[in-house]
Amino acid sequence: MSEKAFELSKRMGLKMAETFKLGILFVAGFSILWATVIEIGKFVGSGGPDLGDVLMLFLLIELAAMVAIYFKTNRLSVRFLVYIAITALTRVLVVDVKYMENTKIVVLVGAIFILTLGVLILRGCEVWFGQDEESRE
């Protein structure tokens, strides 16, 4: 394959991958919006939100923020994924704590603690070692 044909195919492949990525991001953003409308409809229909509903809205807000940040920076922050995991585990803990065995509660609290330590370590690494050139843009 000639150098010119190789470069053309490489550019086309990158364009296709970028288009696919943006399309999936739009689908994800629309899905988050749709899920938010459904959740609001559920608690409006039931007479008002409970704590689980509020935590679900925070989870959806974090997902929307992650998509927005990806559109803005073209990077996916691992910290946001960990924040989402912490919020999801907290929601499970708060909503279902009455029906859980003690060992399951301890496991969930331990998982939240470990994820929190992970965020602390990730944040500490950014402060101590700085950010790479790509993430400063």
N, C-alpha and C positions, 0 to 999 in steps of 0.2 A: 504494500500500500504506500502510495506516495505521501510525502510530508504534508502537502496541501490537502489531500483527501483525509488524512488523519486529523489534522487541525479542524477541518470542517465538521467531521463526525464528532469530534470531542466537544466542539461548541454546541452542536445540535443536542448531544446527550446531556450536557449541562443545562441547556435551556429547557429540555423536556423534564428533567429532574426538578428544576426550580418551579416550573409550571405545576407539576404534580404536587409538590410540597405546598405551594400557595393554595391550590385547590382544596387539599385536605385541611389546611388551616382554616379556610373559609367554612368548610363543612363542620369542623370542630367548633368554631365560633358560633355558627348558627345552631348547632346542637346544644351548646351551653345556654344560649338565649332561649331556645325552645324548652329545655329542662327547667329553666328559671320561671318561665311563664306557667308551666304545669305545676311546679311547687307552690307558687303564689296562689294559683287557682285552688289547689288542695286546701291550703289553710284558710283562705277566704271562705271557701265552702263549708269548712268545719267550724267556723265561728272565730277563728283567730289562731295565730301561731303558737306552738309550744317551743320549748328549748331545742328540741331536735330539728324543728323547722328552721329556726334561726341559724343553727349550726350548718344545716344543709345550704342555706343561702350564702353563708360565709365560704363554704366549700366551692359553690358555683362562682362566687366573686373571685376567689383565688385562681380557679381554672380560667376565667375570662381574663384576669390580669396576666396570667402566664402566656396566653395566646397573644394578647396585646403587646407584651414585652418582646415576644418572639418576632412579631411583625416590625416592631421598632428597631430592635438590635440585631435581628437575624441569628440570635443565639438562644439556646434553651438553658435556663439556670437550673442547676440541680437542686439548689436551695428551695426553689418554688415547689418542686416535686415533693421534697421532704415536708414543707409546710402543709401541702395538701394531704399528705399521708398522716401527719399529726392531727389535722383537723378531722379527717375521716375516722381515725381511731378514737378521738375524743368524742365524736358524735355517737359512735357505737357504744362507748363506755357510758355516756350520759343517758342515752335512750334505753339501753337494755340492762343497766346495772341491777335493777330489781330482780331480774330473772337469771342472772349469771351466778356461776359457782365462784367461790373465792379465788381458786387457782386461775380461772380465766381473767378475773379482774386484775390479779397481780401480773399476769402475762401482758395484758393490754397496757397497764401502767408502766411496766418495764420497757415495752416497745416504744411507748411515747417518750420515756426518758432517754432511751438509746438514740432515737431520732433527734431529740433535742440536743444531745451531745454531738451528734453528727453535724447539725446546723452550727453549733458553736465552733467545732473544728473547721468546717468549711469557711466560716466567717473569719476565724483567726488566721487561716492560711492566706486569705485575701489581704488582711491587714499586715501580716508579717512578711509575706513574700511579694505582695503587690499583685496587680492584675496583669494579664498578658496584653499585648498590643491590640488584639482583636476586640477585647471586651471594653476597652477604653473609648472606642468609637461611638 
